[in-house]
Amino acid sequence: MPNSDLLPSLRLKIYQNQLAFEAAIMELTLCVEQRGSVQGKQRTSKSSSE
């Protein structure tokens, strides 16, 4: 079966894509967390000055 020769290569590519998605999601999570903490500080400073 010639297609069975492609399975290990396909599995490797899927695994690499999974790792890339995980890294991208983690990076986006960090960006959102940082942005959220900055907005929280801005809200606090605005309410303090009012």
Gaussian input, Z-matrix of N, CA and C with variables (Angstrom, degrees):
# hf/3-21g

backbone

0 1
 N
 C     1     B1
 C     2     B2     1     A1
 N     3     B3     2     A2     1     D1
 C     4     B4     3     A3     2     D2
 C     5     B5     4     A4     3     D3
 N     6     B6     5     A5     4     D4
 C     7     B7     6     A6     5     D5
 C     8     B8     7     A7     6     D6
 N     9     B9     8     A8     7     D7
 C    10    B10     9     A9     8     D8
 C    11    B11    10    A10     9     D9
 N    12    B12    11    A11    10    D10
 C    13    B13    12    A12    11    D11
 C    14    B14    13    A13    12    D12
 N    15    B15    14    A14    13    D13
 C    16    B16    15    A15    14    D14
 C    17    B17    16    A16    15    D15
 N    18    B18    17    A17    16    D16
 C    19    B19    18    A18    17    D17
 C    20    B20    19    A19    18    D18
 N    21    B21    20    A20    19    D19
 C    22    B22    21    A21    20    D20
 C    23    B23    22    A22    21    D21
 N    24    B24    23    A23    22    D22
 C    25    B25    24    A24    23    D23
 C    26    B26    25    A25    24    D24
 N    27    B27    26    A26    25    D25
 C    28    B28    27    A27    26    D26
 C    29    B29    28    A28    27    D27
 N    30    B30    29    A29    28    D28
 C    31    B31    30    A30    29    D29
 C    32    B32    31    A31    30    D30
 N    33    B33    32    A32    31    D31
 C    34    B34    33    A33    32    D32
 C    35    B35    34    A34    33    D33
 N    36    B36    35    A35    34    D34
 C    37    B37    36    A36    35    D35
 C    38    B38    37    A37    36    D36
 N    39    B39    38    A38    37    D37
 C    40    B40    39    A39    38    D38
 C    41    B41    40    A40    39    D39
 N    42    B42    41    A41    40    D40
 C    43    B43    42    A42    41    D41
 C    44    B44    43    A43    42    D42
 N    45    B45    44    A44    43    D43
 C    46    B46    45    A45    44    D44
 C    47    B47    46    A46    45    D45
 N    48    B48    47    A47    46    D46
 C    49    B49    48    A48    47    D47
 C    50    B50    49    A49    48    D48
 N    51    B51    50    A50    49    D49
 C    52    B52    51    A51    50    D50
 C    53    B53    52    A52    51    D51
 N    54    B54    53    A53    52    D52
 C    55    B55    54    A54    53    D53
 C    56    B56    55    A55    54    D54
 N    57    B57    56    A56    55    D55
 C    58    B58    57    A57    56    D56
 C    59    B59    58    A58    57    D57
 N    60    B60    59    A59    58    D58
 C    61    B61    60    A60    59    D59
 C    62    B62    61    A61    60    D60
 N    63    B63    62    A62    61    D61
 C    64    B64    63    A63    62    D62
 C    65    B65    64    A64    63    D63
 N    66    B66    65    A65    64    D64
 C    67    B67    66    A66    65    D65
 C    68    B68    67    A67    66    D66
 N    69    B69    68    A68    67    D67
 C    70    B70    69    A69    68    D68
 C    71    B71    70    A70    69    D69
 N    72    B72    71    A71    70    D70
 C    73    B73    72    A72    71    D71
 C    74    B74    73    A73    72    D72
 N    75    B75    74    A74    73    D73
 C    76    B76    75    A75    74    D74
 C    77    B77    76    A76    75    D75
 N    78    B78    77    A77    76    D76
 C    79    B79    78    A78    77    D77
 C    80    B80    79    A79    78    D78
 N    81    B81    80    A80    79    D79
 C    82    B82    81    A81    80    D80
 C    83    B83    82    A82    81    D81
 N    84    B84    83    A83    82    D82
 C    85    B85    84    A84    83    D83
 C    86    B86    85    A85    84    D84
 N    87    B87    86    A86    85    D85
 C    88    B88    87    A87    86    D86
 C    89    B89    88    A88    87    D87
 N    90    B90    89    A89    88    D88
 C    91    B91    90    A90    89    D89
 C    92    B92    91    A91    90    D90
 N    93    B93    92    A92    91    D91
 C    94    B94    93    A93    92    D92
 C    95    B95    94    A94    93    D93
 N    96    B96    95    A95    94    D94
 C    97    B97    96    A96    95    D95
 C    98    B98    97    A97    96    D96
 N    99    B99    98    A98    97    D97
 C   100   B100    99    A99    98    D98
 C   101   B101   100   A100    99    D99
 N   102   B102   101   A101   100   D100
 C   103   B103   102   A102   101   D101
 C   104   B104   103   A103   102   D102
 N   105   B105   104   A104   103   D103
 C   106   B106   105   A105   104   D104
 C   107   B107   106   A106   105   D105
 N   108   B108   107   A107   106   D106
 C   109   B109   108   A108   107   D107
 C   110   B110   109   A109   108   D108
 N   111   B111   110   A110   109   D109
 C   112   B112   111   A111   110   D110
 C   113   B113   112   A112   111   D111
 N   114   B114   113   A113   112   D112
 C   115   B115   114   A114   113   D113
 C   116   B116   115   A115   114   D114
 N   117   B117   116   A116   115   D115
 C   118   B118   117   A117   116   D116
 C   119   B119   118   A118   117   D117
 N   120   B120   119   A119   118   D118
 C   121   B121   120   A120   119   D119
 C   122   B122   121   A121   120   D120
 N   123   B123   122   A122   121   D121
 C   124   B124   123   A123   122   D122
 C   125   B125   124   A124   123   D123
 N   126   B126   125   A125   124   D124
 C   127   B127   126   A126   125   D125
 C   128   B128   127   A127   126   D126
 N   129   B129   128   A128   127   D127
 C   130   B130   129   A129   128   D128
 C   131   B131   130   A130   129   D129
 N   132   B132   131   A131   130   D130
 C   133   B133   132   A132   131   D131
 C   134   B134   133   A133   132   D132
 N   135   B135   134   A134   133   D133
 C   136   B136   135   A135   134   D134
 C   137   B137   136   A136   135   D135
 N   138   B138   137   A137   136   D136
 C   139   B139   138   A138   137   D137
 C   140   B140   139   A139   138   D138
 N   141   B141   140   A140   139   D139
 C   142   B142   141   A141   140   D140
 C   143   B143   142   A142   141   D141
 N   144   B144   143   A143   142   D142
 C   145   B145   144   A144   143   D143
 C   146   B146   145   A145   144   D144
 N   147   B147   146   A146   145   D145
 C   148   B148   147   A147   146   D146
 C   149   B149   148   A148   147   D147

   B1=1.4579
   B2=1.5263
   B3=1.3042
   B4=1.4642
   B5=1.5269
   B6=1.3240
   B7=1.4640
   B8=1.5168
   B9=1.3233
   B10=1.4612
   B11=1.5264
   B12=1.3222
   B13=1.4627
   B14=1.5279
   B15=1.3078
   B16=1.4586
   B17=1.5279
   B18=1.3252
   B19=1.4590
   B20=1.5290
   B21=1.3277
   B22=1.4731
   B23=1.5287
   B24=1.3128
   B25=1.4645
   B26=1.5259
   B27=1.3165
   B28=1.4600
   B29=1.5245
   B30=1.3209
   B31=1.4703
   B32=1.5238
   B33=1.3199
   B34=1.4633
   B35=1.5264
   B36=1.3179
   B37=1.4721
   B38=1.5247
   B39=1.3265
   B40=1.4645
   B41=1.5191
   B42=1.3173
   B43=1.4645
   B44=1.5289
   B45=1.3250
   B46=1.4656
   B47=1.5248
   B48=1.3265
   B49=1.4663
   B50=1.5206
   B51=1.3195
   B52=1.4608
   B53=1.5288
   B54=1.3188
   B55=1.4619
   B56=1.5276
   B57=1.3149
   B58=1.4648
   B59=1.5265
   B60=1.3333
   B61=1.4689
   B62=1.5220
   B63=1.3179
   B64=1.4640
   B65=1.5254
   B66=1.3278
   B67=1.4639
   B68=1.5252
   B69=1.3188
   B70=1.4672
   B71=1.5244
   B72=1.3221
   B73=1.4639
   B74=1.5193
   B75=1.3208
   B76=1.4628
   B77=1.5259
   B78=1.3268
   B79=1.4623
   B80=1.5327
   B81=1.3185
   B82=1.4659
   B83=1.5272
   B84=1.3158
   B85=1.4644
   B86=1.5166
   B87=1.3258
   B88=1.4645
   B89=1.5259
   B90=1.3266
   B91=1.4693
   B92=1.5241
   B93=1.3169
   B94=1.4652
   B95=1.5214
   B96=1.3216
   B97=1.4642
   B98=1.5244
   B99=1.3316
   B100=1.4635
   B101=1.5221
   B102=1.3005
   B103=1.4606
   B104=1.5241
   B105=1.3114
   B106=1.4549
   B107=1.5119
   B108=1.3392
   B109=1.4598
   B110=1.5212
   B111=1.3217
   B112=1.4639
   B113=1.5188
   B114=1.3176
   B115=1.4612
   B116=1.5211
   B117=1.3129
   B118=1.4523
   B119=1.5109
   B120=1.3355
   B121=1.4665
   B122=1.5237
   B123=1.3330
   B124=1.4612
   B125=1.5243
   B126=1.3172
   B127=1.4674
   B128=1.5226
   B129=1.3233
   B130=1.4601
   B131=1.5178
   B132=1.3393
   B133=1.4636
   B134=1.5271
   B135=1.3324
   B136=1.4704
   B137=1.5197
   B138=1.3172
   B139=1.4622
   B140=1.5248
   B141=1.3265
   B142=1.4630
   B143=1.5196
   B144=1.3341
   B145=1.4617
   B146=1.5213
   B147=1.3348
   B148=1.4774
   B149=1.4974
   A1=109.78
   A2=117.85
   A3=120.30
   A4=113.01
   A5=118.31
   A6=120.56
   A7=112.45
   A8=117.66
   A9=120.39
   A10=110.76
   A11=117.58
   A12=120.87
   A13=111.42
   A14=117.18
   A15=121.56
   A16=112.86
   A17=117.53
   A18=120.73
   A19=113.67
   A20=120.37
   A21=118.59
   A22=112.75
   A23=116.38
   A24=120.60
   A25=110.84
   A26=116.08
   A27=120.98
   A28=110.88
   A29=116.91
   A30=120.72
   A31=110.81
   A32=117.32
   A33=120.91
   A34=110.53
   A35=116.78
   A36=120.49
   A37=111.12
   A38=116.73
   A39=120.11
   A40=110.02
   A41=117.13
   A42=121.32
   A43=110.70
   A44=117.27
   A45=120.80
   A46=110.92
   A47=116.95
   A48=120.63
   A49=111.00
   A50=116.77
   A51=120.94
   A52=109.82
   A53=117.41
   A54=120.98
   A55=111.41
   A56=116.55
   A57=120.33
   A58=110.80
   A59=117.31
   A60=120.64
   A61=110.97
   A62=116.27
   A63=120.03
   A64=110.66
   A65=116.82
   A66=120.78
   A67=111.00
   A68=117.04
   A69=120.59
   A70=111.13
   A71=117.10
   A72=120.53
   A73=110.43
   A74=117.41
   A75=120.41
   A76=110.60
   A77=116.67
   A78=120.59
   A79=110.95
   A80=116.43
   A81=119.88
   A82=111.13
   A83=116.70
   A84=120.99
   A85=110.49
   A86=116.46
   A87=120.08
   A88=111.09
   A89=116.70
   A90=120.09
   A91=110.93
   A92=116.95
   A93=120.81
   A94=110.38
   A95=117.18
   A96=120.23
   A97=110.93
   A98=117.20
   A99=120.41
   A100=110.31
   A101=117.41
   A102=121.26
   A103=110.05
   A104=116.87
   A105=120.81
   A106=111.69
   A107=117.27
   A108=119.36
   A109=110.44
   A110=118.25
   A111=121.52
   A112=109.38
   A113=118.02
   A114=121.15
   A115=110.36
   A116=117.03
   A117=120.12
   A118=111.49
   A119=117.08
   A120=121.01
   A121=110.48
   A122=117.37
   A123=120.68
   A124=110.21
   A125=116.92
   A126=120.18
   A127=110.30
   A128=116.25
   A129=120.60
   A130=110.64
   A131=116.66
   A132=119.27
   A133=111.10
   A134=118.08
   A135=120.49
   A136=110.41
   A137=116.94
   A138=119.36
   A139=110.79
   A140=117.92
   A141=121.19
   A142=111.13
   A143=116.57
   A144=120.22
   A145=112.34
   A146=117.35
   A147=120.01
   A148=111.76
   D1=110.86
   D2=-178.77
   D3=-65.86
   D4=-30.71
   D5=-179.19
   D6=-66.99
   D7=-28.01
   D8=-179.28
   D9=-65.98
   D10=-23.91
   D11=176.97
   D12=-70.35
   D13=-23.88
   D14=-178.22
   D15=-83.91
   D16=-18.35
   D17=-174.83
   D18=-60.21
   D19=-46.72
   D20=179.09
   D21=-60.72
   D22=-39.36
   D23=178.35
   D24=-66.04
   D25=-42.32
   D26=178.86
   D27=-64.11
   D28=-43.08
   D29=178.78
   D30=-62.42
   D31=-39.13
   D32=178.62
   D33=-64.19
   D34=-44.28
   D35=179.46
   D36=-63.39
   D37=-41.53
   D38=178.34
   D39=-63.09
   D40=-43.01
   D41=179.05
   D42=-62.57
   D43=-43.49
   D44=178.97
   D45=-63.14
   D46=-40.62
   D47=177.27
   D48=-64.85
   D49=-38.40
   D50=178.39
   D51=-62.01
   D52=-43.92
   D53=178.28
   D54=-64.12
   D55=-39.13
   D56=179.02
   D57=-65.87
   D58=-41.98
   D59=176.75
   D60=-62.54
   D61=-42.35
   D62=179.45
   D63=-60.74
   D64=-45.15
   D65=179.31
   D66=-62.97
   D67=-41.44
   D68=179.89
   D69=-65.39
   D70=-41.27
   D71=179.32
   D72=-65.95
   D73=-41.14
   D74=178.55
   D75=-63.35
   D76=-40.51
   D77=179.27
   D78=-65.13
   D79=-42.96
   D80=177.17
   D81=-63.89
   D82=-38.68
   D83=178.44
   D84=-61.22
   D85=-44.06
   D86=178.86
   D87=-63.04
   D88=-41.55
   D89=178.85
   D90=-62.40
   D91=-43.91
   D92=-179.67
   D93=-65.26
   D94=-41.97
   D95=179.46
   D96=-63.71
   D97=-42.07
   D98=179.33
   D99=-66.03
   D100=-43.27
   D101=179.97
   D102=-64.61
   D103=-40.22
   D104=178.98
   D105=-63.13
   D106=-40.15
   D107=-179.13
   D108=-70.31
   D109=-33.12
   D110=177.49
   D111=-68.04
   D112=-44.08
   D113=178.97
   D114=-63.64
   D115=-37.24
   D116=177.34
   D117=-62.70
   D118=-40.30
   D119=177.63
   D120=-66.56
   D121=-39.13
   D122=179.55
   D123=-64.94
   D124=-41.28
   D125=178.60
   D126=-63.64
   D127=-41.31
   D128=-179.32
   D129=-64.75
   D130=-44.66
   D131=-178.47
   D132=-68.77
   D133=-34.01
   D134=177.71
   D135=-67.07
   D136=-43.23
   D137=-178.52
   D138=-70.65
   D139=-27.60
   D140=178.03
   D141=-71.92
   D142=-35.19
   D143=-176.36
   D144=-80.67
   D145=-16.58
   D146=-177.82
   D147=-82.50

